[in-house]
């Protein structure tokens, strides 16, 4: 297996934005980068203005901002000028509904053009935008709407009918539901039709002064226990989006760029909306689900130059073989990157063999708001490594010392928790209504990521695992507690424990173990019923496998020991069982 892919600088594609890593790090400052953004004419910094309006002002209104490829074959181009007008209208719609700065505007929709208008229009109006993943079932949707105290929801008629109508009265704060024109424009009772709302709205809107510290985005993420956490980001995050888009993804104005992530997850917002637009690229949006033929077709037909995708998709492409990409002209591809879960070294090398360039892994998380560790166009790639910290980012591997404080570990053989100095613009500013959980992320001057990692003698970081029980399935972070709480509601279930089970394609799948109420018998029918129950209520967060167990291993304080369930499932050593109920002490 190749252990290093060397970069021969400045080949045919011209020099990358980051030419020399060490030099870029040494000379970098956030203040200097801030001058590459415009700022609002009336003061402050607004993500939507930097992403859209400023490009129109500097004479690029006719450049295509979005190339939209519809599921059924439609293709649409939206220019920066179109986007400015549409987002102005959207901001006016919110104003007419009485939405005030800081109130929460949600979306629940597939990757349709209106979703992007909602995001940017809400940011212009200085509301807090919160995108939900459209494959979630009613339970995760209800929980997130409640937790974030949603005032407005943009969704489609189909999703409203199937997922929202039945839970709407559980969200008393939700005043307005606007039905997007997909596929049927008919708005059900109690909702507002998009065309009516937008048709009456003016295309002029002046963004009010926006303090860079004003909240802008709310992204729900999961922990091991408790409800999902709403990570709150501010308008200043746009500076990280700009810098990382430029230096980590090598975005250049006018590039054709495709981020395959859905805006329901943080990558689809930071790198599927703001980073590309603020760097004035033309971004491709594909409405359809993964399909190898379709994906290679898009790369070729749209002449994609920079492509940002995820390990699960890359593994599925690998499975579909090298003939498909070899039958296409993919010569426009300049840079390929991946994020979200460990990228196998084989996948990096496969990319190199098939496309003539490696996938560049990078690392970040909802809380960091943007890429923190990355492989760069000009830097040698060590397959399997996440790369090195971004200019402007101080990272370390930390462990608790004898003095009870955290210390950076210099030994490349030792792993520890990946920690970052909390001083970059897109660091989250809080968990919505949950100060304690936020405070618990910081210690001894570090932001603790919850990931275990290692740093080698050259300064490359290597992912080791999660320090907690959260599950990354097909790149999506799922909290076991949320899944357990829903499965528990089934009348046959007494107890449930959820783990991540390794899977060659999805990385990890969700597996639940249940014990039953007295008098209930385990059967293939009940198993099927429980799987269906999970799918109906949880959607994409549902367990793919459910098995019966007589009883679940618990700590003496009654907490289910997921770690043990996992070890037993995988036939691994059970490790320390001293806290196990009935175990040795
Ligand atoms: P999320 O907040 O949903 O974006 O998930 C963030 C988590 O995904 C991180 O804390 C890691 O556990 C995992 N992750 C993200 N990028 C990578 C990567 N390049 N390699 C390994 N794990 C990753």
Boltz pocket constraint, residues with backbone or C-beta under 6 A from the ligand:
constraints:
  - pocket:
      binder: B
      contacts: [[A, 221], [A, 266], [A, 267], [A, 338], [A, 339], [A, 340], [A, 341], [A, 342], [A, 343], [A, 361], [A, 362], [A, 363], [A, 364], [A, 365], [A, 366], [A, 367], [A, 386], [A, 449], [A, 450], [A, 451], [A, 463], [A, 465], [A, 466], [A, 472], [A, 475], [A, 476], [A, 477]]
      max_distance: 6.0
